[in-house]
Amino acid sequence: MPELIQTLKSMHEKEHNQRKFAASLKGIQIDDEAEEKKGTTFEDIKRKALGITASGDDVVSLQGSFAQDAGFGIGMGLGYSKE
């Protein structure tokens, strides 16, 4: 099964590269990075509303419901204190 998935991924990547090349011949620039939106997420807005100023990849952001979702809580193993 993993071989089939890898084959399908390779075929998809090959077709994407061919389409990207054909578009560039017509003068159309296709950016792969444009597909990934780096805007604000719902979690960022929720974190800001709760008064947490740390980014989502910082351990300080694991407070309240974010800590509970990550599996941490009072006495559940995250021995970090903000100074």
C-alpha positions in Angstrom: 0.0 0.0 0.0 2.8 2.5 0.8 4.2 1.9 -2.7 0.9 2.7 -4.3 0.6 5.9 -2.3 4.1 6.9 -3.3 3.4 6.1 -6.9 0.3 8.3 -6.9 2.2 11.1 -5.2 5.0 10.9 -7.9 2.4 10.9 -10.7 0.7 14.0 -9.2 4.0 15.8 -8.8 5.0 14.9 -12.4 1.7 16.3 -13.7 2.0 19.4 -11.6 5.5 20.0 -13.0 4.3 19.6 -16.5 1.4 22.0 -16.0 3.8 24.5 -14.3 6.2 24.3 -17.3 3.3 24.7 -19.8 2.1 27.7 -17.9 5.6 29.3 -17.9 5.8 28.9 -21.6 2.6 31.0 -21.9 4.1 33.6 -19.5 2.1 32.6 -16.5 3.9 32.3 -13.3 2.6 29.6 -10.9 4.0 30.0 -7.4 3.8 27.0 -5.2 4.2 29.2 -2.2 1.1 31.2 -3.1 -1.0 28.1 -2.4 0.1 28.1 1.2 -1.7 30.9 2.9 0.3 32.4 5.7 -2.5 34.5 7.1 -4.0 34.5 10.5 -5.5 31.3 11.7 -8.5 30.8 14.0 -6.1 29.6 16.7 -4.1 32.8 16.4 -7.2 34.9 16.8 -8.4 32.8 19.7 -5.0 33.0 21.4 -5.1 36.8 21.0 -8.6 37.0 22.5 -7.5 35.0 25.5 -4.7 37.5 26.1 -1.9 35.1 25.1 0.8 37.1 23.3 3.1 34.2 22.5 3.0 32.6 19.0 1.6 29.2 18.4 4.9 27.4 18.3 6.0 28.8 21.7 5.5 26.7 24.9 4.1 29.8 26.6 1.1 29.7 24.3 0.0 26.4 26.0 -2.4 27.9 28.4 -6.0 27.3 29.2 -7.9 25.3 26.5 -4.7 25.2 24.3 -3.0 23.3 27.0 -5.9 21.0 27.4 -6.0 20.3 23.7 -2.3 19.5 23.7 -2.8 17.1 26.6 -1.3 19.3 29.3 -3.0 20.8 32.3 -2.5 21.4 36.0 -0.3 18.6 37.2 -0.2 16.8 33.8 3.5 17.2 33.0 4.4 20.7 31.6 6.8 22.0 34.2 7.3 25.5 32.7 6.7 28.7 34.5 6.7 32.2 32.9 9.0 34.6 34.6 
